[in-house]
Amino acid sequence: MNQVQRFLCKLFAQIGSPRARQLHQLVNEGRLREAQLLSMPGPSAYRTSLDYRRDRLATDIIKKLRLPGDDALRERNSVLKFVENEQACALTNHRFRRYQRMLAGDILIPEEDRLWVEALVQWRVELKRLLGRIPLHLVPRFSGGSTLSDSGKLTTIPDKMSSRTTIYESCVDIWRNSVKFTPFDEKAEADLIVRANQFFTVPKNSEINRMCCMEASGALSLQLAVGEYLKARYELCTGHNLREAKPIHMELARQASITGHLATIDLSSASDMISRELVKAVLPTDWWLLLNSLRATHTEVWGAVVYNEKFSSMGNGFTFELETILFRTLMKVITNYDVRVFGDDIIIDSSSAPLALKVLEWAGFRINEKKSFCEGPFRESCGGDYFEGVSVRGHFLEEIPDAPQNWVALANGLHRVGLGRTAAWFFCVDQVPSDWRVFGPSFLGDTCFNDDEAKPIYLPG
């Protein structure tokens, strides 16, 4: 830990901004937690990209650093966030059940709800046009992730083909039809029907872990098949390939930070805020029946099984594609601009942004105000942060370096943000035994210290 403090002090001294000096004092006194919680002004408070970039470099380096002894706190905060999101989804479910009754003619539409009901009808039209018909047959797909049947190191495709399949009762028939005449069909009688997926977390930042759910293996393979189908439909109808979207989003954010013609919108816990009744209200009936049969209706959290108010979570094989399609079609209700959506990263014309924020909140989503920008000199999307066209994203130190390769990665992170061959960079080099210090160009990645001044070594022969 002392090494990390010394490294940070050298880095803050190098940056030299007033904020960096403030952080330097806190870290030097061992008050690292206070330094992490020190708030930073928004981009509009800065005159130049250089001023903002210096403070971002100082802030980002410790923003996600997981301190020893805080694991239980981060896990507890994750569970509390899970409960909070479920409560919010319950309220949204109540509201959209009421909208469905209005559309069915069971109750009159109050004047104050008429505009929202019209928006809901238009949203359904956009979704129906994009989704088309449901696939007639699903070919199970596999990922490298864990499932209720496969965890730890046993998550390869051969592992998943040989383990006992877990499946939700609602999708048993679809599973059996999809694997007919395959090795899975031969052991179908041994399939284990489970009631719930399983809540778990992965590191996110210094305060909270990222919430995920481990799915039943059979259901997940069908979810992944649906996810691929939705990707194809999205590209066919919008011309946007989700596999190539990230660099496009970053470039649009860079341009928008100069011209201001686009707004970048980010949502908090977007996948966990897609409520069950919202999906039921907007999806065509056949799509609702298909997706609803493949999802987990319950989640096991800390030994308790809870009924989900959300529709699906991170870990479900089609959640990302579904949320992308939901946000894209909702934004098309309010603008003719060629909206760009990648998960919960939304890029829309600035003139439509105020209405977009209202519509998203109406649909039950929370705007991440710290990461949404509709005016001013800053935009961010898909990991690209730009101030008047200049990249200002820093480097994140996420865990205490405890091995040579960690110091190499940290030094290379400094190199990528323009702080190579500084006192902090050389400090990282000094933490690696001299016999292990290898320097080379950036394309070699973290296999060596990236150094533009490194001279090539030619081996004889």
C-alpha positions as CSV (number, residue, x, y, z in Angstrom):
1,M,0.0,0.0,0.0
2,N,2.9,2.4,0.7
3,Q,4.1,1.8,-2.8
4,V,0.7,2.9,-4.2
5,Q,0.7,6.0,-2.0
6,R,4.2,6.9,-3.3
7,F,3.2,6.3,-6.9
8,L,0.1,8.5,-6.5
9,C,2.0,11.3,-4.9
10,K,4.5,11.3,-7.7
11,L,1.7,11.3,-10.3
12,F,-0.2,14.2,-8.6
13,A,3.0,16.2,-8.3
14,Q,3.5,15.7,-12.0
15,I,-0.1,16.8,-12.9
16,G,0.3,19.8,-10.7
17,S,-3.3,21.2,-10.9
18,P,-5.0,22.6,-7.7
19,R,-7.1,19.4,-7.5
20,A,-4.1,17.2,-7.9
21,R,-2.4,19.1,-5.1
22,Q,-5.4,18.6,-2.9
23,L,-5.4,14.9,-3.7
24,H,-1.7,14.7,-3.1
25,Q,-2.2,16.0,0.4
26,L,-5.0,13.5,1.2
27,V,-3.1,10.5,-0.1
28,N,0.2,11.6,1.6
29,E,-1.7,11.6,4.9
30,G,-3.1,8.2,4.2
31,R,-6.7,9.4,3.6
32,L,-7.1,7.6,0.4
33,R,-10.8,6.9,0.9
34,E,-11.5,10.7,1.3
35,A,-9.5,11.3,-1.8
36,Q,-11.8,8.9,-3.8
37,L,-14.9,10.6,-2.5
38,L,-13.7,14.1,-3.4
39,S,-16.1,15.4,-6.0
40,M,-15.0,17.0,-9.2
41,P,-16.7,19.9,-11.0
42,G,-18.5,19.2,-14.3
43,P,-16.8,20.0,-17.6
44,S,-18.6,23.3,-18.0
45,A,-16.6,24.6,-15.0
46,Y,-13.4,24.4,-17.0
47,R,-12.1,26.9,-19.6
48,T,-9.9,24.6,-21.6
49,S,-9.5,20.9,-22.4
50,L,-6.1,21.0,-20.8
51,D,-7.4,22.2,-17.5
52,Y,-10.2,19.6,-17.5
53,R,-7.9,16.8,-18.7
54,R,-5.4,17.3,-15.9
55,D,-8.1,17.0,-13.2
56,R,-9.6,14.0,-14.9
57,L,-6.2,12.3,-14.9
58,A,-5.9,12.9,-11.2
59,T,-9.5,11.8,-10.5
60,D,-9.7,8.7,-12.7
61,I,-6.5,7.1,-11.4
62,I,-8.1,6.4,-8.0
63,K,-11.8,6.5,-8.9
64,K,-12.2,2.7,-9.2
65,L,-9.4,1.6,-6.9
66,R,-10.7,-1.2,-4.6
67,L,-9.2,-0.7,-1.2
68,P,-8.4,-3.7,1.1
69,G,-11.2,-4.4,3.6
70,D,-14.0,-2.9,1.5
71,D,-15.2,-6.1,-0.3
72,A,-18.1,-6.7,2.1
73,L,-19.2,-3.1,1.8
74,R,-19.3,-3.2,-2.0
75,E,-21.2,-6.4,-2.0
76,R,-23.7,-5.0,0.5
77,N,-24.2,-1.9,-1.6
78,S,-24.8,-4.1,-4.6
79,V,-27.6,-6.0,-2.9
80,L,-29.1,-2.7,-1.6
81,K,-29.0,-1.4,-5.2
82,F,-30.7,-4.5,-6.4
83,V,-33.5,-4.0,-4.0
84,E,-33.8,-0.3,-4.9
85,N,-34.0,-1.1,-8.6
86,E,-36.7,-3.8,-8.0
87,Q,-38.8,-1.3,-6.0
88,A,-38.5,1.2,-8.9
89,C,-39.5,-1.4,-11.4
90,A,-42.5,-2.3,-9.3
91,L,-43.7,1.3,-9.6
92,T,-43.2,1.3,-13.3
93,N,-45.0,-2.0,-13.6
94,H,-48.0,-0.6,-11.8
95,R,-48.1,2.4,-14.1
96,F,-47.8,0.3,-17.3
97,R,-50.5,-2.1,-16.2
98,R,-52.7,0.9,-16.0
99,Y,-51.7,2.0,-19.6
100,Q,-52.5,-1.5,-20.9
101,R,-56.0,-1.3,-19.4
102,M,-56.5,2.1,-21.1
103,L,-55.4,0.6,-24.4
104,A,-57.7,-2.3,-23.9
105,G,-60.6,0.0,-23.2
106,D,-61.1,-1.2,-19.7
107,I,-60.7,2.3,-18.3
108,L,-61.0,5.8,-19.7
109,I,-57.8,7.7,-20.7
110,P,-57.4,10.7,-18.4
111,E,-56.4,13.9,-20.3
112,E,-53.0,14.0,-18.5
113,D,-52.2,10.6,-19.8
114,R,-53.4,11.0,-23.3
115,L,-50.0,12.2,-24.7
116,W,-48.2,9.3,-23.0
117,V,-50.6,6.7,-24.3
118,E,-50.1,8.1,-27.8
119,A,-46.4,7.8,-27.3
120,L,-46.8,4.2,-26.2
121,V,-48.9,3.3,-29.3
122,Q,-46.2,4.8,-31.6
123,W,-43.5,3.0,-29.7
124,R,-45.3,-0.3,-30.3
125,V,-45.5,0.5,-34.0
126,E,-41.8,1.2,-34.2
127,L,-41.0,-2.0,-32.4
128,K,-43.2,-4.1,-34.5
129,R,-41.6,-2.8,-37.7
130,L,-38.1,-3.5,-36.4
131,L,-38.6,-6.9,-34.8
132,G,-40.7,-8.5,-37.6
133,R,-41.7,-12.1,-37.0
134,I,-40.2,-14.3,-34.3
135,P,-37.7,-16.9,-35.4
136,L,-39.2,-20.2,-36.3
137,H,-36.3,-22.2,-34.9
138,L,-33.5,-21.4,-32.4
139,V,-30.1,-22.9,-32.7
140,P,-28.5,-22.9,-29.2
141,R,-25.4,-20.8,-28.9
142,F,-22.7,-20.9,-26.2
143,S,-20.5,-18.2,-24.6
144,G,-17.5,-18.6,-22.3
145,G,-19.3,-17.4,-19.3
146,S,-20.5,-19.3,-16.2
147,T,-24.0,-20.8,-15.9
148,L,-25.8,-22.7,-13.1
149,S,-24.4,-25.9,-14.6
150,D,-20.9,-24.6,-15.5
151,S,-18.6,-22.4,-13.3
152,G,-15.0,-21.8,-12.4
153,K,-12.7,-23.1,-15.2
154,L,-15.2,-25.6,-16.5
155,T,-17.0,-23.2,-18.9
156,T,-15.7,-24.3,-22.3
157,I,-18.1,-25.5,-25.0
158,P,-17.0,-29.2,-24.4
159,D,-17.7,-28.6,-20.6
160,K,-21.2,-27.3,-21.4
161,M,-22.0,-30.1,-23.7
162,S,-21.0,-32.7,-21.2
163,S,-22.5,-31.2,-18.0
164,R,-26.1,-31.6,-16.8
165,T,-28.3,-29.0,-18.5
166,T,-30.3,-26.6,-16.3
167,I,-33.4,-25.2,-17.7
168,Y,-36.4,-23.0,-16.6
169,E,-39.8,-24.8,-16.7
170,S,-41.2,-22.2,-19.0
171,C,-38.8,-22.9,-21.8
172,V,-38.5,-26.7,-21.6
173,D,-40.5,-27.3,-24.8
174,I,-38.5,-24.7,-26.8
175,W,-35.3,-26.3,-25.5
176,R,-36.3,-29.8,-26.4
177,N,-37.4,-28.7,-29.9
178,S,-34.2,-26.8,-30.5
179,V,-31.8,-29.7,-29.5
180,K,-33.8,-32.5,-31.2
181,F,-31.4,-34.9,-33.0
182,T,-28.4,-33.5,-31.2
183,P,-26.3,-34.9,-28.3
184,F,-28.4,-32.7,-25.9
185,D,-31.5,-34.6,-27.0
186,E,-30.0,-37.9,-25.9
187,K,-29.7,-36.7,-22.3
188,A,-32.8,-34.6,-22.2
189,E,-34.4,-36.7,-19.5
190,A,-31.5,-35.7,-17.2
191,D,-32.2,-32.0,-17.6
192,L,-32.5,-30.2,-14.3
193,I,-35.4,-27.8,-14.0
194,V,-34.6,-24.8,-11.8
195,R,-36.7,-22.0,-10.6
196,A,-34.3,-19.0,-10.4
197,N,-31.1,-17.5,-11.8
198,Q,-28.4,-16.6,-9.2
199,F,-27.3,-13.1,-8.3
200,F,-23.6,-12.4,-8.2
201,T,-21.3,-9.4,-8.6
202,V,-18.1,-8.4,-10.3
203,P,-15.8,-5.5,-9.5
204,K,-17.0,-2.1,-10.8
205,N,-15.6,0.8,-8.7
206,S,-14.5,1.7,-5.2
207,E,-18.1,1.9,-3.8
208,I,-20.2,-0.8,-5.4
209,N,-19.9,-4.0,-7.5
210,R,-21.6,-4.6,-10.8
211,M,-24.7,-6.7,-10.5
212,C,-25.1,-9.8,-12.7
213,C,-27.1,-13.0,-12.7
214,M,-26.0,-16.5,-13.6
215,E,-28.5,-18.1,-15.9
216,A,-29.6,-21.7,-16.4
217,S,-27.4,-23.2,-19.1
218,G,-30.1,-24.4,-21.5
219,A,-32.1,-21.1,-21.2
220,L,-28.9,-19.1,-21.7
221,S,-28.0,-20.9,-24.9
222,L,-31.5,-20.0,-26.3
223,Q,-31.3,-16.4,-25.0
224,L,-28.0,-16.1,-26.9
225,A,-29.6,-17.4,-30.0
226,V,-32.4,-14.7,-29.7
227,G,-29.7,-12.1,-29.1
228,E,-28.0,-13.0,-32.4
229,Y,-31.3,-12.8,-34.2
230,L,-32.1,-9.4,-32.7
231,K,-28.6,-8.1,-33.7
232,A,-29.4,-9.2,-37.3
233,R,-32.8,-7.5,-37.3
234,Y,-31.3,-4.4,-35.8
235,E,-28.7,-4.1,-38.6
236,L,-31.2,-5.0,-41.3
237,C,-33.7,-2.3,-40.2
238,T,-31.3,0.5,-39.1
239,G,-28.1,-0.2,-41.0
240,H,-26.2,-0.1,-37.8
241,N,-23.9,-3.1,-37.0
242,L,-23.7,-3.4,-33.2
243,R,-20.4,-5.2,-33.5
244,E,-18.9,-2.1,-35.0
245,A,-20.8,0.5,-33.0
246,K,-18.2,1.5,-30.4
247,P,-15.7,3.4,-32.5
248,I,-18.5,5.1,-34.4
249,H,-20.1,6.3,-31.1
250,M,-16.7,7.5,-29.9
251,E,-16.2,9.5,-33.1
252,L,-19.7,11.0,-33.0
253,A,-19.0,12.0,-29.4
254,R,-15.7,13.7,-30.4
255,Q,-17.5,15.6,-33.2
256,A,-20.4,16.6,-31.0
257,S,-17.9,18.0,-28.3
258,I,-16.8,20.5,-31.0
259,T,-20.1,21.3,-32.8
260,G,-22.6,20.7,-30.0
261,H,-25.1,19.2,-32.6
262,L,-25.5,15.9,-30.8
263,A,-26.3,15.0,-27.2
264,T,-24.9,11.9,-25.5
265,I,-27.2,10.2,-22.9
266,D,-26.3,7.5,-20.4
267,L,-28.6,5.7,-18.0
268,S,-28.0,4.3,-14.6
269,S,-28.5,0.5,-14.1
270,A,-30.4,0.5,-17.5
271,S,-30.8,-3.3,-17.8
272,D,-32.0,-3.6,-14.3
273,M,-34.6,-0.9,-14.9
274,I,-36.4,-2.6,-17.9
275,S,-39.6,-3.4,-16.1
276,R,-41.7,-6.5,-16.8
277,E,-44.9,-4.7,-17.6
278,L,-43.2,-2.2,-19.9
279,V,-41.9,-5.0,-22.1
280,K,-45.3,-6.6,-22.1
281,A,-47.0,-3.3,-23.1
282,V,-44.7,-2.5,-26.0
283,L,-43.6,-5.8,-27.6
284,P,-45.8,-7.6,-30.2
285,T,-47.6,-10.5,-28.5
286,D,-45.6,-13.3,-30.1
287,W,-42.3,-11.6,-29.1
288,W,-43.5,-11.1,-25.6
289,L,-44.5,-14.8,-25.3
290,L,-41.1,-15.9,-26.7
291,L,-38.9,-13.7,-24.6
292,N,-40.9,-14.1,-21.4
293,S,-40.7,-17.9,-21.7
294,L,-36.8,-17.8,-21.9
295,R,-36.1,-15.4,-19.1
296,A,-35.7,-16.1,-15.4
297,T,-38.8,-15.0,-13.4
298,H,-37.1,-15.4,-10.1
299,T,-33.6,-14.6,-8.7
300,E,-31.8,-16.1,-5.8
301,V,-30.1,-13.4,-3.7
302,W,-28.2,-14.2,-0.6
303,G,-30.2,-17.4,-0.1
304,A,-33.6,-15.8,-0.7
305,V,-35.6,-16.4,-3.9
306,V,-37.3,-13.2,-5.1
307,Y,-39.9,-12.6,-7.9
308,N,-38.4,-10.3,-10.4
309,E,-40.0,-6.9,-11.1
310,K,-37.4,-6.4,-13.9
311,F,-37.7,-8.2,-17.2
312,S,-34.1,-9.5,-17.5
313,S,-30.7,-8.7,-16.0
314,M,-27.1,-8.6,-17.0
315,G,-26.2,-12.2,-17.7
316,N,-29.3,-12.9,-19.8
317,G,-28.2,-13.6,-23.3
318,F,-30.5,-11.1,-25.0
319,T,-30.6,-8.2,-22.5
320,F,-28.1,-6.0,-24.3
321,E,-29.8,-6.4,-27.7
322,L,-33.3,-5.9,-26.2
323,E,-32.3,-2.7,-24.4
324,T,-30.6,-1.4,-27.5
325,I,-33.8,-2.0,-29.6
326,L,-36.1,-0.5,-26.9
327,F,-34.1,2.7,-26.6
328,R,-33.6,3.0,-30.4
329,T,-37.4,2.6,-31.1
330,L,-38.4,4.9,-28.3
331,M,-36.1,7.7,-29.5
332,K,-37.5,7.3,-33.0
333,V,-40.9,8.2,-31.6
334,I,-39.6,11.7,-30.8
335,T,-37.1,12.5,-33.6
336,N,-36.3,11.8,-37.3
337,Y,-32.6,12.0,-36.6
338,D,-30.7,8.7,-37.2
339,V,-30.4,7.9,-33.5
340,R,-27.3,5.9,-32.5
341,V,-27.8,3.4,-29.6
342,F,-25.4,0.9,-28.1
343,G,-26.9,-0.7,-25.0
344,D,-27.7,2.3,-22.8
345,D,-25.4,4.7,-24.7
346,I,-27.7,7.0,-26.7
347,I,-26.7,9.6,-29.2
348,I,-29.5,11.9,-30.4
349,D,-29.7,15.4,-31.9
350,S,-29.3,18.1,-29.2
351,S,-32.7,19.7,-30.1
352,S,-34.5,16.6,-29.2
353,A,-32.5,15.8,-26.0
354,P,-34.7,17.6,-23.5
355,L,-37.8,15.6,-24.7
356,A,-35.7,12.4,-24.8
357,L,-34.8,12.8,-21.1
358,K,-38.5,13.2,-20.2
359,V,-39.6,10.2,-22.2
360,L,-36.9,8.0,-20.8
361,E,-37.9,8.9,-17.3
362,W,-41.5,8.3,-18.1
363,A,-40.5,4.8,-19.3
364,G,-39.0,4.1,-15.8
365,F,-35.3,4.8,-16.5
366,R,-32.9,6.9,-14.5
367,I,-30.8,9.4,-16.3
368,N,-27.1,9.3,-15.3
369,E,-26.7,13.0,-15.0
370,K,-22.9,12.7,-14.4
371,K,-22.5,11.0,-17.8
372,S,-25.2,12.7,-19.9
373,F,-24.3,15.8,-21.9
374,C,-26.7,17.8,-24.0
375,E,-24.8,21.1,-24.1
376,G,-21.4,22.5,-23.4
377,P,-17.9,21.5,-24.6
378,F,-17.9,17.9,-23.4
379,R,-19.4,14.6,-24.7
380,E,-18.8,10.9,-23.8
381,S,-20.0,7.6,-25.3
382,C,-18.7,4.1,-25.2
383,G,-15.6,4.9,-23.3
384,G,-14.7,8.0,-25.4
385,D,-14.5,11.2,-23.4
386,Y,-13.9,14.4,-25.4
387,F,-13.6,18.1,-24.5
388,E,-13.8,20.3,-27.6
389,G,-12.5,17.4,-29.6
390,V,-9.7,16.4,-27.4
391,S,-9.6,13.0,-25.7
392,V,-9.6,13.6,-21.9
393,R,-10.2,10.1,-20.6
394,G,-7.7,9.1,-17.9
395,H,-6.4,5.7,-16.7
396,F,-8.1,3.7,-13.9
397,L,-6.1,1.9,-11.3
398,E,-8.6,-0.7,-10.2
399,E,-6.6,-2.8,-7.7
400,I,-3.5,-2.6,-5.6
401,P,-0.5,-3.8,-7.8
402,D,0.9,-6.9,-6.2
403,A,2.9,-8.4,-9.1
404,P,5.4,-7.2,-11.8
405,Q,2.8,-7.5,-14.5
406,N,0.5,-5.2,-12.6
407,W,3.1,-2.5,-12.6
408,V,3.8,-3.0,-16.3
409,A,0.1,-2.5,-17.0
410,L,0.0,0.6,-14.8
411,A,3.0,2.1,-16.5
412,N,1.4,1.4,-19.9
413,G,-1.8,3.1,-18.8
414,L,0.2,6.2,-18.0
415,H,1.9,6.0,-21.4
416,R,-1.5,5.8,-23.2
417,V,-2.6,9.1,-21.6
418,G,0.7,10.9,-22.4
419,L,2.5,10.4,-19.1
420,G,5.2,8.0,-20.2
421,R,8.7,8.6,-19.0
422,T,7.5,10.8,-16.1
423,A,8.5,10.3,-12.5
424,A,5.4,8.2,-11.9
425,W,6.1,6.1,-14.9
426,F,9.7,5.5,-13.9
427,F,8.5,4.6,-10.4
428,C,6.4,1.8,-12.0
429,V,9.5,0.6,-13.8
430,D,11.5,0.5,-10.6
431,Q,9.0,-1.9,-9.0
432,V,9.9,-4.6,-11.6
433,P,13.2,-6.6,-11.1
434,S,15.8,-5.3,-13.5
435,D,16.2,-8.7,-15.3
436,W,12.4,-8.6,-16.1
437,R,12.3,-5.1,-17.5
438,V,11.6,-5.2,-21.2
439,F,10.7,-2.1,-23.3
440,G,9.0,-2.0,-26.6
441,P,6.3,-0.4,-28.8
442,S,2.7,0.0,-27.8
443,F,1.4,-2.7,-30.2
444,L,3.1,-5.3,-28.0
445,G,0.6,-4.4,-25.2
446,D,1.3,-5.3,-21.6
447,T,4.0,-7.9,-22.5
448,C,6.5,-5.1,-22.0
449,F,6.8,-1.5,-20.9
450,N,5.5,0.6,-23.8
451,D,8.1,3.2,-24.6
452,D,8.3,5.2,-27.9
453,E,12.0,5.8,-27.3
454,A,12.8,2.1,-27.0
455,K,15.4,0.9,-29.5
456,P,14.8,-2.4,-31.4
457,I,17.1,-5.3,-30.5
458,Y,18.2,-7.4,-33.4
459,L,19.1,-11.0,-32.6
460,P,22.0,-12.6,-34.5
461,G,21.1,-15.0,-37.3
